[in-house]
Structure formats: structure tokens, C-alpha cells
Amino acid sequence: MKTKTQTKIIHEGEYMAEIEVELSYNDDEWSPYLSLEDAEKLDTVRLALGDNDLKTAAKFACIYHLTPVRV
């Protein structure tokens, strides 16, 4: 089984988060797999951003504030 680190992006409201996760590859047609810990980390960050709990989200991810551009 091979593994690869990948950055996932979550957008929630006016915030965006970059989260490092590890994907596991094998010869199965359902590959790649995300570990339970990484899936829970993604859910935690998504819920924290939705609740404007930036302190919790920042424990697991790099957080960005998105500003709309009017043209």
C-alpha cells in the first residue's frame, strides 16, 4: 500500500481552510482511502468554520478569510 500527502480545501461561509491529509492507495477499485482520523479532522474543521470557531479550526488547518471582490 502506498500513501500520499494531499492538501484538501474546505470553503465554509467567508472562510477557507487548507488541511493536510494522507491518502492510502492500493490495487482496490475503491482506492484511494482516507483514514478515519483524517475524515474526522475534515469534519471538525468544517463544523468549526460553520460556527465561526476559528481557534478550533486553526488547530488542524491553515485558515484564510475570503473577501468578495466587486467589479
N, CA, C and O atoms as a Tripos MOL2 file, in Angstrom:
@<TRIPOS>MOLECULE
protein
  284   283    71     0     0
PROTEIN
NO_CHARGES

@<TRIPOS>ATOM
      1 N           0.8470   -1.1760    0.0000 N.3       1 MET1
      2 CA          0.0000    0.0000    0.0000 C.3       1 MET1
      3 C           0.8970    1.2450    0.0000 C.2       1 MET1
      4 O           1.8280    1.3600    0.7970 O.2       1 MET1
      5 N           0.5960    2.1560   -0.9000 N.am      2 LYS2
      6 CA          1.3250    3.4080   -0.9800 C.3       2 LYS2
      7 C           0.4930    4.5170   -0.3430 C.2       2 LYS2
      8 O          -0.7360    4.4530   -0.3360 O.2       2 LYS2
      9 N           1.1610    5.5200    0.1870 N.am      3 THR3
     10 CA          0.4670    6.6690    0.7570 C.3       3 THR3
     11 C           0.9760    7.9480    0.1130 C.2       3 THR3
     12 O           2.1060    8.0200   -0.3710 O.2       3 THR3
     13 N           0.1270    8.9330    0.1220 N.am      4 LYS4
     14 CA          0.4600   10.2360   -0.4610 C.3       4 LYS4
     15 C          -0.1980   11.3190    0.3800 C.2       4 LYS4
     16 O          -1.3730   11.2090    0.7290 O.2       4 LYS4
     17 N           0.5550   12.3620    0.7040 N.am      5 THR5
     18 CA          0.0010   13.5080    1.4280 C.3       5 THR5
     19 C          -0.6070   14.4730    0.4210 C.2       5 THR5
     20 O          -0.0030   14.7920   -0.6030 O.2       5 THR5
     21 N          -1.8080   14.9260    0.7300 N.am      6 GLN6
     22 CA         -2.5090   15.8390   -0.1560 C.3       6 GLN6
     23 C          -3.1710   16.9340    0.6580 C.2       6 GLN6
     24 O          -3.5650   16.7150    1.8040 O.2       6 GLN6
     25 N          -3.2930   18.1020    0.0700 N.am      7 THR7
     26 CA         -3.9680   19.2230    0.7090 C.3       7 THR7
     27 C          -5.4140   19.2670    0.2450 C.2       7 THR7
     28 O          -5.6920   19.3340   -0.9530 O.2       7 THR7
     29 N          -6.3330   19.2290    1.2050 N.am      8 LYS8
     30 CA         -7.7530   19.3660    0.9150 C.3       8 LYS8
     31 C          -8.1790   20.7790    1.2870 C.2       8 LYS8
     32 O          -7.6540   21.3640    2.2350 O.2       8 LYS8
     33 N          -9.1230   21.3190    0.5440 N.am      9 ILE9
     34 CA         -9.6150   22.6750    0.7890 C.3       9 ILE9
     35 C         -11.0910   22.6060    1.1570 C.2       9 ILE9
     36 O         -11.8870   21.9500    0.4840 O.2       9 ILE9
     37 N         -11.4360   23.2900    2.2300 N.am     10 ILE10
     38 CA        -12.8270   23.3930    2.6680 C.3      10 ILE10
     39 C         -13.2090   24.8650    2.6430 C.2      10 ILE10
     40 O         -12.4850   25.7130    3.1650 O.2      10 ILE10
     41 N         -14.3460   25.1610    2.0360 N.am     11 HIS11
     42 CA        -14.8680   26.5270    1.9940 C.3      11 HIS11
     43 C         -16.1630   26.5430    2.7810 C.2      11 HIS11
     44 O         -17.0890   25.7920    2.4750 O.2      11 HIS11
     45 N         -16.2320   27.3850    3.7820 N.am     12 GLU12
     46 CA        -17.4350   27.4850    4.6220 C.3      12 GLU12
     47 C         -17.6540   28.9580    4.9510 C.2      12 GLU12
     48 O         -16.8590   29.5650    5.6680 O.2      12 GLU12
     49 N         -18.7360   29.5290    4.4260 N.am     13 GLY13
     50 CA        -19.0210   30.9370    4.6820 C.3      13 GLY13
     51 C         -17.9360   31.8330    4.1110 C.2      13 GLY13
     52 O         -17.6020   31.7370    2.9300 O.2      13 GLY13
     53 N         -17.3890   32.6990    4.9440 N.am     14 GLU14
     54 CA        -16.3540   33.6260    4.4860 C.3      14 GLU14
     55 C         -14.9440   33.1110    4.7730 C.2      14 GLU14
     56 O         -13.9800   33.8710    4.6870 O.2      14 GLU14
     57 N         -14.8190   31.8360    5.1090 N.am     15 TYR15
     58 CA        -13.5220   31.2510    5.4460 C.3      15 TYR15
     59 C         -13.1920   30.0660    4.5430 C.2      15 TYR15
     60 O         -14.0750   29.3810    4.0280 O.2      15 TYR15
     61 N         -11.9020   29.8510    4.3720 N.am     16 MET16
     62 CA        -11.3900   28.7080    3.6400 C.3      16 MET16
     63 C         -10.2980   28.0860    4.4900 C.2      16 MET16
     64 O          -9.5540   28.7980    5.1650 O.2      16 MET16
     65 N         -10.1960   26.7700    4.4620 N.am     17 ALA17
     66 CA         -9.1710   26.0640    5.2290 C.3      17 ALA17
     67 C          -8.4170   25.1090    4.3300 C.2      17 ALA17
     68 O          -9.0080   24.4430    3.4800 O.2      17 ALA17
     69 N          -7.0940   25.0440    4.5210 N.am     18 GLU18
     70 CA         -6.2390   24.0690    3.8530 C.3      18 GLU18
     71 C          -5.8420   23.0270    4.8930 C.2      18 GLU18
     72 O          -5.2820   23.3670    5.9350 O.2      18 GLU18
     73 N          -6.1310   21.7640    4.6110 N.am     19 ILE19
     74 CA         -5.8950   20.6920    5.5670 C.3      19 ILE19
     75 C          -5.0540   19.6120    4.9100 C.2      19 ILE19
     76 O          -5.3840   19.1430    3.8210 O.2      19 ILE19
     77 N          -3.9700   19.2140    5.5650 N.am     20 GLU20
     78 CA         -3.1310   18.1310    5.0740 C.3      20 GLU20
     79 C          -3.7230   16.7910    5.5010 C.2      20 GLU20
     80 O          -3.9670   16.5670    6.6870 O.2      20 GLU20
     81 N          -3.9530   15.9030    4.5390 N.am     21 VAL21
     82 CA         -4.4500   14.5600    4.8230 C.3      21 VAL21
     83 C          -3.5620   13.5540    4.0970 C.2      21 VAL21
     84 O          -2.8450   13.9060    3.1610 O.2      21 VAL21
     85 N          -3.6190   12.3160    4.5350 N.am     22 GLU22
     86 CA         -2.8480   11.2580    3.9050 C.3      22 GLU22
     87 C          -3.7980   10.2730    3.2330 C.2      22 GLU22
     88 O          -4.6940    9.7190    3.8690 O.2      22 GLU22
     89 N          -3.5850   10.0660    1.9350 N.am     23 LEU23
     90 CA         -4.3960    9.1290    1.1680 C.3      23 LEU23
     91 C          -3.6260    7.8290    1.0110 C.2      23 LEU23
     92 O          -2.4210    7.8420    0.7580 O.2      23 LEU23
     93 N          -4.3140    6.7130    1.1580 N.am     24 SER24
     94 CA         -3.6970    5.3870    1.0170 C.3      24 SER24
     95 C          -4.1840    4.7660   -0.2830 C.2      24 SER24
     96 O          -5.3850    4.6870   -0.5380 O.2      24 SER24
     97 N          -3.2310    4.3270   -1.1000 N.am     25 TYR25
     98 CA         -3.5350    3.7160   -2.3890 C.3      25 TYR25
     99 C          -3.2080    2.2280   -2.3550 C.2      25 TYR25
    100 O          -2.1980    1.8200   -1.7810 O.2      25 TYR25
    101 N          -4.0700    1.4180   -2.9750 N.am     26 ASN26
    102 CA         -3.7720    0.0090   -3.1950 C.3      26 ASN26
    103 C          -4.4130   -0.4000   -4.5210 C.2      26 ASN26
    104 O          -4.8570    0.4630   -5.2780 O.2      26 ASN26
    105 N          -4.4660   -1.6860   -4.8120 N.am     27 ASP27
    106 CA         -4.9710   -2.1640   -6.1000 C.3      27 ASP27
    107 C          -6.4810   -2.3080   -6.1330 C.2      27 ASP27
    108 O          -7.0340   -2.7830   -7.1250 O.2      27 ASP27
    109 N          -7.1500   -1.9110   -5.0750 N.am     28 ASP28
    110 CA         -8.6030   -1.9880   -4.9980 C.3      28 ASP28
    111 C          -9.2230   -0.9030   -5.8750 C.2      28 ASP28
    112 O          -8.6490    0.1750   -6.0260 O.2      28 ASP28
    113 N         -10.3880   -1.1810   -6.4520 N.am     29 GLU29
    114 CA        -11.0450   -0.1770   -7.2930 C.3      29 GLU29
    115 C         -11.6250    0.9780   -6.4830 C.2      29 GLU29
    116 O         -11.9950    2.0010   -7.0600 O.2      29 GLU29
    117 N         -11.7150    0.8380   -5.1430 N.am     30 TRP30
    118 CA        -12.2200    1.9040   -4.2870 C.3      30 TRP30
    119 C         -11.1020    2.8300   -3.8160 C.2      30 TRP30
    120 O         -11.3610    3.7760   -3.0730 O.2      30 TRP30
    121 N          -9.9060    2.5820   -4.2210 N.am     31 SER31
    122 CA         -8.7490    3.3670   -3.8070 C.3      31 SER31
    123 C          -8.8360    4.7560   -4.4190 C.2      31 SER31
    124 O          -9.3640    4.8660   -5.5250 O.2      31 SER31
    125 N          -8.3640    5.8170   -3.7930 N.am     32 PRO32
    126 CA         -7.6150    5.9160   -2.5370 C.3      32 PRO32
    127 C          -8.5460    6.0020   -1.3270 C.2      32 PRO32
    128 O          -9.7270    6.3320   -1.4360 O.2      32 PRO32
    129 N          -7.9650    5.6940   -0.1860 N.am     33 TYR33
    130 CA         -8.6900    5.7080    1.0820 C.3      33 TYR33
    131 C          -8.2130    6.8520    1.9560 C.2      33 TYR33
    132 O          -7.0370    7.2150    1.9410 O.2      33 TYR33
    133 N          -9.1290    7.4070    2.7080 N.am     34 LEU34
    134 CA         -8.8390    8.4370    3.6960 C.3      34 LEU34
    135 C          -8.9800    7.7870    5.0660 C.2      34 LEU34
    136 O          -9.9610    7.0880    5.3230 O.2      34 LEU34
    137 N          -8.0180    8.0080    5.9370 N.am     35 SER35
    138 CA         -8.0890    7.3960    7.2650 C.3      35 SER35
    139 C          -9.2460    8.0020    8.0630 C.2      35 SER35
    140 O          -9.7000    9.1120    7.7830 O.2      35 SER35
    141 N          -9.7050    7.2590    9.0480 N.am     36 LEU36
    142 CA        -10.7860    7.7380    9.9030 C.3      36 LEU36
    143 C         -10.3800    9.0220   10.6140 C.2      36 LEU36
    144 O         -11.1890    9.9410   10.7450 O.2      36 LEU36
    145 N          -9.1340    9.0910   11.0730 N.am     37 GLU37
    146 CA         -8.6510   10.2950   11.7720 C.3      37 GLU37
    147 C          -8.6770   11.5150   10.8540 C.2      37 GLU37
    148 O          -9.0660   12.6050   11.2740 O.2      37 GLU37
    149 N          -8.2570   11.3290    9.5880 N.am     38 ASP38
    150 CA         -8.2640   12.4600    8.6560 C.3      38 ASP38
    151 C          -9.6910   12.8640    8.2980 C.2      38 ASP38
    152 O          -9.9690   14.0540    8.1480 O.2      38 ASP38
    153 N         -10.5980   11.9020    8.1590 N.am     39 ALA39
    154 CA        -12.0010   12.2230    7.8720 C.3      39 ALA39
    155 C         -12.6160   13.0020    9.0270 C.2      39 ALA39
    156 O         -13.3600   13.9580    8.8090 O.2      39 ALA39
    157 N         -12.3060   12.5940   10.2570 N.am     40 GLU40
    158 CA        -12.8070   13.3250   11.4250 C.3      40 GLU40
    159 C         -12.2060   14.7240   11.5020 C.2      40 GLU40
    160 O         -12.8770   15.6740   11.9060 O.2      40 GLU40
    161 N         -10.9490   14.8450   11.1170 N.am     41 LYS41
    162 CA        -10.2990   16.1600   11.1020 C.3      41 LYS41
    163 C         -11.0070   17.0900   10.1070 C.2      41 LYS41
    164 O         -11.2590   18.2530   10.4230 O.2      41 LYS41
    165 N         -11.3260   16.5900    8.9210 N.am     42 LEU42
    166 CA        -12.0440   17.3970    7.9280 C.3      42 LEU42
    167 C         -13.4120   17.8230    8.4570 C.2      42 LEU42
    168 O         -13.8090   18.9770    8.2920 O.2      42 LEU42
    169 N         -14.1310   16.9020    9.0870 N.am     43 ASP43
    170 CA        -15.4390   17.2300    9.6540 C.3      43 ASP43
    171 C         -15.3300   18.2480   10.7770 C.2      43 ASP43
    172 O         -16.1530   19.1590   10.8670 O.2      43 ASP43
    173 N         -14.3290   18.1070   11.6340 N.am     44 THR44
    174 CA        -14.1280   19.0410   12.7410 C.3      44 THR44
    175 C         -13.8780   20.4510   12.2250 C.2      44 THR44
    176 O         -14.4510   21.4140   12.7350 O.2      44 THR44
    177 N         -13.0260   20.5710   11.2170 N.am     45 VAL45
    178 CA        -12.7140   21.8910   10.6590 C.3      45 VAL45
    179 C         -13.9460   22.4830    9.9900 C.2      45 VAL45
    180 O         -14.2280   23.6690   10.1560 O.2      45 VAL45
    181 N         -14.6880   21.6700    9.2330 N.am     46 ARG46
    182 CA        -15.8890   22.1740    8.5580 C.3      46 ARG46
    183 C         -16.9150   22.6900    9.5760 C.2      46 ARG46
    184 O         -17.4840   23.7670    9.3930 O.2      46 ARG46
    185 N         -17.1430   21.9360   10.6250 N.am     47 LEU47
    186 CA        -18.1010   22.3690   11.6530 C.3      47 LEU47
    187 C         -17.6040   23.6060   12.3980 C.2      47 LEU47
    188 O         -18.3860   24.5090   12.6970 O.2      47 LEU47
    189 N         -16.3080   23.6480   12.6990 N.am     48 ALA48
    190 CA        -15.7510   24.8040   13.4090 C.3      48 ALA48
    191 C         -15.8730   26.0700   12.5660 C.2      48 ALA48
    192 O         -16.2200   27.1290   13.0890 O.2      48 ALA48
    193 N         -15.5930   25.9730   11.2800 N.am     49 LEU49
    194 CA        -15.7250   27.1490   10.4190 C.3      49 LEU49
    195 C         -17.1730   27.5960   10.3320 C.2      49 LEU49
    196 O         -17.4510   28.7950   10.3180 O.2      49 LEU49
    197 N         -18.0900   26.6540   10.2740 N.am     50 GLY50
    198 CA        -19.5190   26.9870   10.2350 C.3      50 GLY50
    199 C         -19.9930   27.6890   11.4940 C.2      50 GLY50
    200 O         -20.9280   28.4890   11.4510 O.2      50 GLY50
    201 N         -19.3440   27.3870   12.6270 N.am     51 ASP51
    202 CA        -19.6910   28.0130   13.9060 C.3      51 ASP51
    203 C         -18.8130   29.2290   14.2130 C.2      51 ASP51
    204 O         -18.8950   29.7880   15.3070 O.2      51 ASP51
    205 N         -17.9770   29.6420   13.2620 N.am     52 ASN52
    206 CA        -17.0170   30.7420   13.4500 C.3      52 ASN52
    207 C         -16.0600   30.4680   14.6100 C.2      52 ASN52
    208 O         -15.6110   31.4040   15.2710 O.2      52 ASN52
    209 N         -15.7510   29.2220   14.8620 N.am     53 ASP53
    210 CA        -14.8040   28.8150   15.9030 C.3      53 ASP53
    211 C         -13.4230   28.6490   15.2580 C.2      53 ASP53
    212 O         -12.9670   27.5320   15.0140 O.2      53 ASP53
    213 N         -12.7770   29.7750   14.9920 N.am     54 LEU54
    214 CA        -11.5020   29.7590   14.2800 C.3      54 LEU54
    215 C         -10.3760   29.1480   15.1090 C.2      54 LEU54
    216 O          -9.4280   28.5910   14.5560 O.2      54 LEU54
    217 N         -10.4760   29.2490   16.4070 N.am     55 LYS55
    218 CA         -9.4470   28.6890   17.2740 C.3      55 LYS55
    219 C          -9.3740   27.1630   17.1050 C.2      55 LYS55
    220 O          -8.2860   26.6010   16.9840 O.2      55 LYS55
    221 N         -10.5210   26.5080   17.0990 N.am     56 THR56
    222 CA        -10.5560   25.0620   16.9140 C.3      56 THR56
    223 C         -10.1120   24.6860   15.5030 C.2      56 THR56
    224 O          -9.3300   23.7510   15.3290 O.2      56 THR56
    225 N         -10.5990   25.3990   14.5020 N.am     57 ALA57
    226 CA        -10.2410   25.0920   13.1130 C.3      57 ALA57
    227 C          -8.7450   25.2560   12.8740 C.2      57 ALA57
    228 O          -8.1480   24.4860   12.1210 O.2      57 ALA57
    229 N          -8.1380   26.2530   13.5070 N.am     58 ALA58
    230 CA         -6.7150   26.5250   13.3150 C.3      58 ALA58
    231 C          -5.8240   25.4530   13.9380 C.2      58 ALA58
    232 O          -4.6380   25.3840   13.6150 O.2      58 ALA58
    233 N          -6.3660   24.6160   14.8210 N.am     59 LYS59
    234 CA         -5.5810   23.5110   15.3820 C.3      59 LYS59
    235 C          -5.2490   22.4760   14.3190 C.2      59 LYS59
    236 O          -4.2480   21.7680   14.4280 O.2      59 LYS59
    237 N          -6.0890   22.3850   13.2870 N.am     60 PHE60
    238 CA         -5.9470   21.3370   12.2800 C.3      60 PHE60
    239 C          -5.6450   21.8570   10.8820 C.2      60 PHE60
    240 O          -5.2720   21.0790   10.0040 O.2      60 PHE60
    241 N          -5.7990   23.1600   10.6600 N.am     61 ALA61
    242 CA         -5.7280   23.6760    9.2980 C.3      61 ALA61
    243 C          -5.1670   25.0850    9.2700 C.2      61 ALA61
    244 O          -5.0790   25.7670   10.2910 O.2      61 ALA61
    245 N          -4.7960   25.4960    8.0770 N.am     62 CYS62
    246 CA         -4.4050   26.8770    7.8220 C.3      62 CYS62
    247 C          -5.6750   27.5930    7.3390 C.2      62 CYS62
    248 O          -6.2830   27.1840    6.3500 O.2      62 CYS62
    249 N          -6.0660   28.6570    8.0390 N.am     63 ILE63
    250 CA         -7.3500   29.3200    7.7900 C.3      63 ILE63
    251 C          -7.1320   30.6270    7.0210 C.2      63 ILE63
    252 O          -6.1900   31.3750    7.2840 O.2      63 ILE63
    253 N          -8.0250   30.8750    6.0700 N.am     64 TYR64
    254 CA         -7.9930   32.1110    5.2850 C.3      64 TYR64
    255 C          -9.3580   32.7840    5.3580 C.2      64 TYR64
    256 O         -10.3920   32.1150    5.3700 O.2      64 TYR64
    257 N          -9.3490   34.1000    5.4050 N.am     65 HIS65
    258 CA        -10.5820   34.8850    5.3370 C.3      65 HIS65
    259 C         -10.7690   35.3100    3.8980 C.2      65 HIS65
    260 O          -9.8700   35.9010    3.3010 O.2      65 HIS65
    261 N         -11.9300   35.0140    3.3350 N.am     66 LEU66
    262 CA        -12.2050   35.3580    1.9420 C.3      66 LEU66
    263 C         -12.9400   36.6880    1.8750 C.2      66 LEU66
    264 O         -13.8950   36.9280    2.6150 O.2      66 LEU66
    265 N         -12.4770   37.5430    0.9770 N.am     67 THR67
    266 CA        -13.0810   38.8520    0.8040 C.3      67 THR67
    267 C         -13.6580   38.9360   -0.6180 C.2      67 THR67
    268 O         -12.9180   38.7440   -1.5830 O.2      67 THR67
    269 N         -14.9390   39.2150   -0.7680 N.am     68 PRO68
    270 CA        -15.5240   39.3420   -2.0950 C.3      68 PRO68
    271 C         -14.9410   40.5550   -2.8440 C.2      68 PRO68
    272 O         -14.6440   41.5920   -2.2500 O.2      68 PRO68
    273 N         -14.7930   40.3920   -4.1250 N.am     69 VAL69
    274 CA        -14.2940   41.4860   -4.9630 C.3      69 VAL69
    275 C         -15.4350   41.9390   -5.8530 C.2      69 VAL69
    276 O         -16.0030   41.1460   -6.6040 O.2      69 VAL69
    277 N         -15.7630   43.2050   -5.7670 N.am     70 ARG70
    278 CA        -16.8250   43.7510   -6.6100 C.3      70 ARG70
    279 C         -16.1880   44.4320   -7.8110 C.2      70 ARG70
    280 O         -15.2710   45.2440   -7.6870 O.2      70 ARG70
    281 N         -16.7010   44.0750   -8.9580 N.am     71 VAL71
    282 CA        -16.1380   44.6260  -10.2020 C.3      71 VAL71
    283 C         -17.1980   45.4110  -10.9180 C.2      71 VAL71
    284 O         -16.9410   45.9620  -11.9880 O.2      71 VAL71
@<TRIPOS>BOND
     1     1     2 1
     2     2     3 1
     3     3     4 2
     4     3     5 am
     5     5     6 1
     6     6     7 1
     7     7     8 2
     8     7     9 am
     9     9    10 1
    10    10    11 1
    11    11    12 2
    12    11    13 am
    13    13    14 1
    14    14    15 1
    15    15    16 2
    16    15    17 am
    17    17    18 1
    18    18    19 1
    19    19    20 2
    20    19    21 am
    21    21    22 1
    22    22    23 1
    23    23    24 2
    24    23    25 am
    25    25    26 1
    26    26    27 1
    27    27    28 2
    28    27    29 am
    29    29    30 1
    30    30    31 1
    31    31    32 2
    32    31    33 am
    33    33    34 1
    34    34    35 1
    35    35    36 2
    36    35    37 am
    37    37    38 1
    38    38    39 1
    39    39    40 2
    40    39    41 am
    41    41    42 1
    42    42    43 1
    43    43    44 2
    44    43    45 am
    45    45    46 1
    46    46    47 1
    47    47    48 2
    48    47    49 am
    49    49    50 1
    50    50    51 1
    51    51    52 2
    52    51    53 am
    53    53    54 1
    54    54    55 1
    55    55    56 2
    56    55    57 am
    57    57    58 1
    58    58    59 1
    59    59    60 2
    60    59    61 am
    61    61    62 1
    62    62    63 1
    63    63    64 2
    64    63    65 am
    65    65    66 1
    66    66    67 1
    67    67    68 2
    68    67    69 am
    69    69    70 1
    70    70    71 1
    71    71    72 2
    72    71    73 am
    73    73    74 1
    74    74    75 1
    75    75    76 2
    76    75    77 am
    77    77    78 1
    78    78    79 1
    79    79    80 2
    80    79    81 am
    81    81    82 1
    82    82    83 1
    83    83    84 2
    84    83    85 am
    85    85    86 1
    86    86    87 1
    87    87    88 2
    88    87    89 am
    89    89    90 1
    90    90    91 1
    91    91    92 2
    92    91    93 am
    93    93    94 1
    94    94    95 1
    95    95    96 2
    96    95    97 am
    97    97    98 1
    98    98    99 1
    99    99   100 2
   100    99   101 am
   101   101   102 1
   102   102   103 1
   103   103   104 2
   104   103   105 am
   105   105   106 1
   106   106   107 1
   107   107   108 2
   108   107   109 am
   109   109   110 1
   110   110   111 1
   111   111   112 2
   112   111   113 am
   113   113   114 1
   114   114   115 1
   115   115   116 2
   116   115   117 am
   117   117   118 1
   118   118   119 1
   119   119   120 2
   120   119   121 am
   121   121   122 1
   122   122   123 1
   123   123   124 2
   124   123   125 am
   125   125   126 1
   126   126   127 1
   127   127   128 2
   128   127   129 am
   129   129   130 1
   130   130   131 1
   131   131   132 2
   132   131   133 am
   133   133   134 1
   134   134   135 1
   135   135   136 2
   136   135   137 am
   137   137   138 1
   138   138   139 1
   139   139   140 2
   140   139   141 am
   141   141   142 1
   142   142   143 1
   143   143   144 2
   144   143   145 am
   145   145   146 1
   146   146   147 1
   147   147   148 2
   148   147   149 am
   149   149   150 1
   150   150   151 1
   151   151   152 2
   152   151   153 am
   153   153   154 1
   154   154   155 1
   155   155   156 2
   156   155   157 am
   157   157   158 1
   158   158   159 1
   159   159   160 2
   160   159   161 am
   161   161   162 1
   162   162   163 1
   163   163   164 2
   164   163   165 am
   165   165   166 1
   166   166   167 1
   167   167   168 2
   168   167   169 am
   169   169   170 1
   170   170   171 1
   171   171   172 2
   172   171   173 am
   173   173   174 1
   174   174   175 1
   175   175   176 2
   176   175   177 am
   177   177   178 1
   178   178   179 1
   179   179   180 2
   180   179   181 am
   181   181   182 1
   182   182   183 1
   183   183   184 2
   184   183   185 am
   185   185   186 1
   186   186   187 1
   187   187   188 2
   188   187   189 am
   189   189   190 1
   190   190   191 1
   191   191   192 2
   192   191   193 am
   193   193   194 1
   194   194   195 1
   195   195   196 2
   196   195   197 am
   197   197   198 1
   198   198   199 1
   199   199   200 2
   200   199   201 am
   201   201   202 1
   202   202   203 1
   203   203   204 2
   204   203   205 am
   205   205   206 1
   206   206   207 1
   207   207   208 2
   208   207   209 am
   209   209   210 1
   210   210   211 1
   211   211   212 2
   212   211   213 am
   213   213   214 1
   214   214   215 1
   215   215   216 2
   216   215   217 am
   217   217   218 1
   218   218   219 1
   219   219   220 2
   220   219   221 am
   221   221   222 1
   222   222   223 1
   223   223   224 2
   224   223   225 am
   225   225   226 1
   226   226   227 1
   227   227   228 2
   228   227   229 am
   229   229   230 1
   230   230   231 1
   231   231   232 2
   232   231   233 am
   233   233   234 1
   234   234   235 1
   235   235   236 2
   236   235   237 am
   237   237   238 1
   238   238   239 1
   239   239   240 2
   240   239   241 am
   241   241   242 1
   242   242   243 1
   243   243   244 2
   244   243   245 am
   245   245   246 1
   246   246   247 1
   247   247   248 2
   248   247   249 am
   249   249   250 1
   250   250   251 1
   251   251   252 2
   252   251   253 am
   253   253   254 1
   254   254   255 1
   255   255   256 2
   256   255   257 am
   257   257   258 1
   258   258   259 1
   259   259   260 2
   260   259   261 am
   261   261   262 1
   262   262   263 1
   263   263   264 2
   264   263   265 am
   265   265   266 1
   266   266   267 1
   267   267   268 2
   268   267   269 am
   269   269   270 1
   270   270   271 1
   271   271   272 2
   272   271   273 am
   273   273   274 1
   274   274   275 1
   275   275   276 2
   276   275   277 am
   277   277   278 1
   278   278   279 1
   279   279   280 2
   280   279   281 am
   281   281   282 1
   282   282   283 1
   283   283   284 2
@<TRIPOS>SUBSTRUCTURE
     1 MET1         2 RESIDUE 1 A MET
     2 LYS2         6 RESIDUE 1 A LYS
     3 THR3        10 RESIDUE 1 A THR
     4 LYS4        14 RESIDUE 1 A LYS
     5 THR5        18 RESIDUE 1 A THR
     6 GLN6        22 RESIDUE 1 A GLN
     7 THR7        26 RESIDUE 1 A THR
     8 LYS8        30 RESIDUE 1 A LYS
     9 ILE9        34 RESIDUE 1 A ILE
    10 ILE10       38 RESIDUE 1 A ILE
    11 HIS11       42 RESIDUE 1 A HIS
    12 GLU12       46 RESIDUE 1 A GLU
    13 GLY13       50 RESIDUE 1 A GLY
    14 GLU14       54 RESIDUE 1 A GLU
    15 TYR15       58 RESIDUE 1 A TYR
    16 MET16       62 RESIDUE 1 A MET
    17 ALA17       66 RESIDUE 1 A ALA
    18 GLU18       70 RESIDUE 1 A GLU
    19 ILE19       74 RESIDUE 1 A ILE
    20 GLU20       78 RESIDUE 1 A GLU
    21 VAL21       82 RESIDUE 1 A VAL
    22 GLU22       86 RESIDUE 1 A GLU
    23 LEU23       90 RESIDUE 1 A LEU
    24 SER24       94 RESIDUE 1 A SER
    25 TYR25       98 RESIDUE 1 A TYR
    26 ASN26      102 RESIDUE 1 A ASN
    27 ASP27      106 RESIDUE 1 A ASP
    28 ASP28      110 RESIDUE 1 A ASP
    29 GLU29      114 RESIDUE 1 A GLU
    30 TRP30      118 RESIDUE 1 A TRP
    31 SER31      122 RESIDUE 1 A SER
    32 PRO32      126 RESIDUE 1 A PRO
    33 TYR33      130 RESIDUE 1 A TYR
    34 LEU34      134 RESIDUE 1 A LEU
    35 SER35      138 RESIDUE 1 A SER
    36 LEU36      142 RESIDUE 1 A LEU
    37 GLU37      146 RESIDUE 1 A GLU
    38 ASP38      150 RESIDUE 1 A ASP
    39 ALA39      154 RESIDUE 1 A ALA
    40 GLU40      158 RESIDUE 1 A GLU
    41 LYS41      162 RESIDUE 1 A LYS
    42 LEU42      166 RESIDUE 1 A LEU
    43 ASP43      170 RESIDUE 1 A ASP
    44 THR44      174 RESIDUE 1 A THR
    45 VAL45      178 RESIDUE 1 A VAL
    46 ARG46      182 RESIDUE 1 A ARG
    47 LEU47      186 RESIDUE 1 A LEU
    48 ALA48      190 RESIDUE 1 A ALA
    49 LEU49      194 RESIDUE 1 A LEU
    50 GLY50      198 RESIDUE 1 A GLY
    51 ASP51      202 RESIDUE 1 A ASP
    52 ASN52      206 RESIDUE 1 A ASN
    53 ASP53      210 RESIDUE 1 A ASP
    54 LEU54      214 RESIDUE 1 A LEU
    55 LYS55      218 RESIDUE 1 A LYS
    56 THR56      222 RESIDUE 1 A THR
    57 ALA57      226 RESIDUE 1 A ALA
    58 ALA58      230 RESIDUE 1 A ALA
    59 LYS59      234 RESIDUE 1 A LYS
    60 PHE60      238 RESIDUE 1 A PHE
    61 ALA61      242 RESIDUE 1 A ALA
    62 CYS62      246 RESIDUE 1 A CYS
    63 ILE63      250 RESIDUE 1 A ILE
    64 TYR64      254 RESIDUE 1 A TYR
    65 HIS65      258 RESIDUE 1 A HIS
    66 LEU66      262 RESIDUE 1 A LEU
    67 THR67      266 RESIDUE 1 A THR
    68 PRO68      270 RESIDUE 1 A PRO
    69 VAL69      274 RESIDUE 1 A VAL
    70 ARG70      278 RESIDUE 1 A ARG
    71 VAL71      282 RESIDUE 1 A VAL
